Amino acid sequence: MRDKLAVLATYRSVVEAEVIVAVLRGYGIRAETRGTGGMVFGPYFQDPTSKGVDVIVSESKLHDARQLLDTRADEGIEEH
């Protein structure tokens, strides 16, 4: 049975969400973005989106992902 997906956080731009996904993947947590609209290219890639971009992870890794982002935020690395 596949683990359900859960929204970890919603970011204003695709680039912010993709940075978080890269960090999570670097720590072995599978993560993806959702809500990019599929057509964000060029200079608009870093602009805020109207609905935001979700970073999703499996429910079983949600707690670990939150702890990782909290730790990074405590170290002065901005999350949102």
Number of C-alpha atoms within 10 A of each C-alpha: 3 5 10 9 15 16 17 18 17 19 20 17 22 26 16 19 25 18 12 21 19 15 16 21 14 10 11 11 18 15 23 19 19 15 14 17 11 7 8 14 9 7 7 13 15 15 13 15 17 10 13 18 24 22 23 21 25 19 15 12 17 18 12 15 25 14 11 16 18 15 12 14 13 11 9 9 11 10 15 12
